[in-house]
Amino acid sequence: MALLENIKSRRMFGTDGVRDVANRGLMTPETAMRLGRAFTVFLLNRGTHKPKVAVGRDTRCSGQMIESALSAGITSAGGNVYAIGEIPTPGVSYSIAAGSFDGGAVISASHNPAEYNGIKYFDGEGFKLSDQEEAEIEAYFETDGNGVRPTHGEVGSIFDAKNLTADYLEFLLGIMEKVQNRDHSIVIDAANGAASSLVEPLFKLWKGPVSICANHPDGLNINSGVGVTNMDFLRGMTTDRKSDIGIAYDGDTDRVLMCDGKGRIIDGDIMLWVIGRWLKAKGTLGSGVVATVMSNMVLEDLLADEGIKVFRCGVGDRYVLDTMRKEKCRVGGEQSGHLIALDYANTGDGLCSGLLFLRALSDLDEHISTLTDRFDRYPQVLRNLRIKNKDRVLDSLKLKEAEREAINGLKGRGRMLLRPSGTEPLIRIFVESRDHKLMNETADMLEKTILEIASAGGN
């Protein structure tokens, strides 16, 4: 108990698990093994004997190396591993929720380049762990699992669970079958990631022409010039082939972004606007829609016209989920394409969310080509200032006074946000307003104040 009382913050876990260049830093086989042991002890201390852990990975060449080490750690501490193989992150979450697992792990670095890899965990319901739970796992990591070393029949085993991918596909096909209008022409970019083997059997049910790209992973080409972080590829393919809709995923398929036939981006904000209205019409929306502080103000305006409240939260899909649970909302997400629809998935699911968006368009009798014109965004300015002593600057009284001045100046006409980068010595200035002059003057004032404080040592 004394160990847990000393937990204050996480050092290894970031916003989406532990991540680093594979075979370096935090992502060596040795570290993965200890992380596996720590997670198993975490589950054991919740009263679970021989925890059943579902393990999946994306298409990176380092995936099997990390999976082997992680699985060795889990079994070494007395857990049983159910090895699914290559599967989207949300597929592991689905498998946990639909099965009788005590937890799960995904080996993936999501949208990062192929040389990276990572480990993230789920609880027994398929939800991502809280900050406190991850800090507890780190504490067990430091003690190498509190010395838990079972022997004989108490050592864990590894079971083949590749059949779970087929179960996940059947779930997705069930959603696809409910999309009434499947006549549009579509281009799909699978990012050479975890969705690569699923998109073809899934979209066989689509009636219109389907072109599938970036679905031939070789272990090194995941996210390489493709996927949600490289939308120019999808835009070009969609317009070149004169398709109506383009759909892109990221490496582990927990995100989805789209474009229309003109190559205009359909981001998470637009998808939330459409899905939110659809769920309200079905009577299954809950109390509103959750969006992060980065979502455009027009999302609030348009949903308010429909009598739908928007609840804001911090950046990160886990904070979206926390707010959804707190406010009793059934859908939420981020501009980046992390969308969670709790009646269908317990985490961000690019394949599921994309299908729900297509179903919503069909049921609302709307066409994707009309959305960007109707979604009249507020202009935004985002500036990144490299500040070594960013925390001291953000805590300074002078900056807090400047923030108050900015908020008062924008009242009723826009909004602003100052936040530090979680990984770099940066302070991000975000200002949004339809008044361009006011927006830029506010950003200028905040930037000048930050630089002055930084040059004075952060006071």
Number of C-alpha atoms within 10 A of each C-alpha: 5 6 11 13 8 11 16 12 14 16 10 15 19 14 15 18 19 22 23 18 18 22 18 13 10 20 22 18 21 14 19 27 24 25 28 29 31 27 30 31 26 22 22 18 10 10 9 14 15 21 27 26 29 29 28 30 29 30 28 28 19 24 23 17 15 26 24 15 19 27 26 24 28 31 26 24 29 26 31 26 27 21 22 21 25 26 28 32 31 26 33 29 32 24 22 25 19 14 14 13 20 25 26 28 28 29 31 31 27 25 24 20 17 23 18 21 28 26 25 21 26 24 20 22 19 26 22 25 18 15 16 14 16 25 21 23 26 24 22 23 22 12 13 20 24 15 11 16 14 14 11 6 8 16 16 23 18 16 12 11 16 15 11 23 22 13 15 20 16 13 15 19 18 11 16 23 14 15 19 14 16 19 12 15 19 23 26 24 29 32 30 29 36 31 29 27 18 19 18 16 11 16 19 13 13 18 12 16 15 19 17 17 20 23 21 15 21 12 16 15 22 32 25 18 16 25 30 27 19 16 23 16 18 28 23 14 21 25 19 12 13 15 22 22 27 30 26 30 32 29 33 33 30 27 30 28 28 27 26 23 22 17 24 19 20 23 19 24 26 24 28 27 20 20 25 29 22 21 18 16 13 10 9 15 22 16 17 24 30 31 30 22 18 20 21 21 21 18 20 20 16 16 19 12 9 12 12 20 17 21 19 19 23 14 17 15 26 22 20 28 27 14 21 27 14 9 15 15 22 22 27 32 30 27 21 18 29 23 31 29 25 17 10 17 19 19 26 30 28 27 26 25 27 22 19 23 21 24 22 22 20 18 16 14 10 13 14 19 17 10 18 16 9 11 17 14 16 16 16 19 15 14 15 15 17 16 20 15 16 21 15 15 25 20 12 15 13 16 21 13 12 16 19 11 14 23 18 13 15 19 10 9 14 21 20 23 16 16 14 18 14 10 8 11 16 19 24 18 21 21 27 26 23 14 13 14 9 18 24 16 13 27 21 14 14 22 18 12 17 24 16 16 20 20 12 10 12 21 15
